[in-house]
Amino acid sequence: MVYTPTLWRSGRGFESRPPPFQAIFLLSKMTLKDNSFNPRNEILLYMPLKAVIFDMDGVLSQTQRLHAKAQSEILEEETGKQMEPERITAEYAGMEPGTFFEEETDTERPMELYSKKQERLHHLVEEEGVKAVPGVLNLIKGLEDDFTIGVASGSHPEFIEKVLDSLGMKENFDSFTSATKVGNAKPAPDVFLEEAKRLDVRPENCLVIEDGSAGMKGANSAGMVSIGLSKSECPADFRVSSLKELDPQTLVKLYSKV
């Protein structure tokens, strides 16, 4: 029996029933026969981006620069070594607590220095306040009606809640996951896989927006499409220098290219 159904792509597979809104693309003329394709009749290919997962520090809030500033200050105080916050973000954002001090100093007490950094961070937050990354509020408002959206952050849960509350964003997200509460921090995929589980979405139906190389690698390892918010080359599938370059239609288009 030969028939020409309307097929919808779900992740890496196909199903006959489409999920809610996403994007439909016309594939060249094909026919389904005995589970194989033949280029004769038309079918529709459905690319279901279902969830968008955001890193927090540096993507939702301008707090990554405060993390990096605190790390830079503690590093110089302890060793006299100077390291630009931008470089710290690119190389260490989202990684296991203490990793930065373990790799950049000769200390035998990296977690003690990490604790000092956390104290400095909270002081900087109180002093400078929490500001949204330009473009993120409009992007979230555009996404929330048609997509599931979540947060996968290397920060502690209490800090995530504090930042989201400060920005008035907490109610916009369906869930959030802290890497401090999963098996391995970024660049491992654990925090992204856990967040996808909480959102009840398959990893391959997720797109991640990250500003740190470790997070981009973790998203890729999780089987998710990644967008890097970066002004230089990065390991993400796609790169933008500003969230103002993104809207729901652009995200769907980029997702469909992978």
C-alpha positions in Angstrom: 0.0 0.0 0.0 1.3 3.4 -1.0 0.0 6.6 0.6 1.1 10.2 1.0 0.5 11.3 4.7 1.3 14.6 6.3 4.3 13.7 8.4 5.8 15.8 11.2 9.3 15.6 12.5 9.6 15.1 16.2 13.2 15.4 17.2 15.1 12.9 15.1 11.9 10.8 14.4 8.6 11.2 12.7 5.0 11.0 13.9 1.6 11.5 12.2 0.2 13.9 14.8 1.7 17.4 15.1 2.4 19.1 18.5 1.2 22.6 19.0 2.5 25.6 17.0 6.0 25.6 15.7 7.1 25.8 12.0 6.3 23.7 9.0 8.6 23.3 6.1 7.8 21.9 2.6 10.1 19.0 1.7 10.8 18.0 -1.9 8.3 15.5 -3.4 8.5 12.3 -1.6 6.2 9.2 -0.9 6.2 7.0 2.1 6.2 3.3 1.2 7.2 0.5 3.6 8.8 3.1 5.9 11.1 4.4 3.2 11.0 7.7 1.2 10.7 8.1 -2.5 11.1 11.5 -4.2 7.7 11.6 -5.9 5.0 13.1 -3.7 4.9 15.9 -1.2 5.0 15.7 2.5 5.4 18.3 5.2 8.4 18.2 7.5 7.7 19.6 10.9 10.6 20.9 13.0 9.3 21.0 16.6 11.3 23.3 18.7 9.4 22.9 21.9 11.6 24.4 24.7 14.1 27.2 25.0 16.5 26.9 27.9 18.5 30.0 29.1 21.6 30.2 31.0 21.1 32.9 33.7 24.3 34.8 34.5 25.2 36.7 31.3 22.2 35.7 29.3 19.2 36.7 31.5 21.0 38.9 33.9 24.1 41.0 33.8 25.4 39.1 36.8 28.1 37.0 35.0 30.3 40.1 34.8 29.8 40.4 38.6 30.9 36.7 39.0 33.9 37.3 36.9 34.7 40.6 38.6 34.7 39.0 42.0 36.9 36.1 40.7 39.3 38.6 39.1 39.6 40.6 42.4 40.1 37.6 44.6 42.7 36.2 42.2 44.7 39.4 42.2 44.4 39.8 46.0 45.6 36.2 46.6 48.3 35.9 43.9 49.0 39.3 42.4 47.9 37.8 39.0 45.6 39.8 36.8 43.0 38.3 34.5 40.3 40.2 32.6 36.7 39.4 33.6 35.8 38.8 30.0 38.4 36.0 29.7 37.2 34.5 32.9 33.7 34.4 31.6 34.7 32.8 28.3 36.8 30.1 29.9 35.2 29.4 33.2 31.5 30.5 33.3 29.2 27.8 34.7 32.0 25.4 35.6 32.3 23.4 38.9 32.7 25.7 42.0 36.4 26.1 42.8 37.6 25.1 39.3 38.8 28.7 38.5 40.9 29.0 41.6 42.2 25.4 41.3 43.4 26.0 37.8 44.6 29.7 38.1 46.4 29.5 41.5 48.6 27.1 43.4 46.3 27.1 46.3 45.3 23.9 48.2 42.1 25.6 49.3 40.2 26.4 46.2 36.8 26.1 47.9 37.8 28.6 50.5 38.7 31.1 47.8 35.4 30.2 46.1 33.5 31.1 49.3 35.3 34.4 49.4 34.3 35.0 45.8 30.6 34.2 46.6 30.7 36.8 49.5 32.2 39.3 47.1 29.6 38.5 44.5 26.7 39.2 46.9 28.3 42.4 47.9 28.6 43.5 44.3 25.0 42.5 43.6 23.8 44.6 46.6 26.0 47.5 45.5 25.3 47.5 41.7 21.9 45.8 41.6 20.7 43.2 39.1 20.0 44.3 35.5 18.6 42.4 32.6 20.7 41.6 29.5 19.6 43.9 26.7 16.9 42.2 24.5 16.1 39.4 26.8 12.8 40.7 28.1 11.3 41.1 24.7 12.6 37.6 23.7 11.0 35.9 26.7 7.7 37.7 26.1 7.7 36.5 22.5 8.4 32.9 23.6 6.2 32.3 26.6 2.9 31.8 24.8 4.1 29.1 22.4 7.1 27.5 24.0 8.2 26.0 27.2 11.0 28.0 28.7 13.5 27.2 31.5 16.7 28.1 33.1 19.9 25.9 33.5 22.4 27.8 35.6 25.7 27.1 37.4 24.6 29.4 40.2 23.1 28.2 43.5 19.3 27.8 43.6 18.9 30.7 46.1 20.9 33.0 43.9 18.8 32.0 40.8 15.6 32.8 42.7 17.0 36.1 43.9 18.0 37.2 40.4 14.8 36.1 38.8 12.7 37.9 41.5 14.8 41.0 41.1 14.2 41.1 37.4 10.5 40.2 37.7 11.0 37.1 35.6 10.3 34.3 37.9 6.7 33.8 36.7 7.9 33.7 33.0 9.7 30.4 33.4 8.3 27.0 33.7 11.2 25.6 35.7 14.8 26.2 36.6 17.7 23.9 37.5 21.0 24.6 39.3 24.1 22.7 38.3 25.0 22.6 42.0 22.1 20.1 42.5 23.0 17.7 39.6 25.8 15.1 39.2 28.3 17.2 37.2 28.6 20.9 36.4 29.1 22.3 32.9 30.6 21.3 30.5 28.9 18.0 31.4 25.3 17.9 30.0 23.7 17.0 33.4 22.1 20.4 34.2 20.5 20.6 30.7 19.2 17.1 30.7 17.7 17.6 34.2 16.0 20.8 33.0 14.6 19.1 29.9 13.2 16.4 32.2 11.6 19.0 34.5 10.1 20.7 31.4 8.9 17.3 30.2 10.6 17.9 26.8 13.0 15.6 25.0 16.5 17.0 24.8 16.5 17.0 21.0 13.5 19.3 21.0 15.4 22.0 23.1 17.4 25.0 22.1 19.9 26.5 24.6 21.2 30.1 24.8 24.5 30.3 26.6 27.4 32.8 27.0 30.1 30.5 28.4 32.1 27.9 26.4 31.5 25.2 29.1 27.7 25.7 28.8 27.7 25.6 25.0 29.7 22.3 25.1 27.3 20.9 27.7 24.3 21.8 25.6 25.8 20.2 22.6 26.6 17.1 24.6 23.0 16.9 25.7 21.9 16.7 22.1 20.4 20.2 22.1 20.9 23.0 19.6 23.0 25.8 21.1 23.3 29.5 20.5 26.3 31.3 21.9 25.9 34.9 23.1 29.5 35.9 22.3 31.5 38.5 20.5 34.1 36.0 19.5 34.3 32.4 18.1 32.7 29.8 20.3 31.7 26.1 20.3 28.0 26.8 19.9 26.0 25.8 16.8 25.3 29.5 16.1 26.6 32.7 17.5 25.0 36.1 18.1 26.5 39.2 19.7 23.2 40.5 21.1 19.9 38.9 22.1 18.3 41.7 20.1 19.2 39.6 17.1 16.8 36.9 18.2 13.1 36.4 18.2 10.9 33.3 18.2 10.9 33.0 14.4 14.7 33.3 14.2 15.1 30.6 16.9 12.9 28.2 15.0 14.8 28.9 11.8 18.2 28.3 13.4 16.9 25.2 15.1 15.7 23.8 11.8 19.2 24.1 10.3 20.9 21.6 12.6 
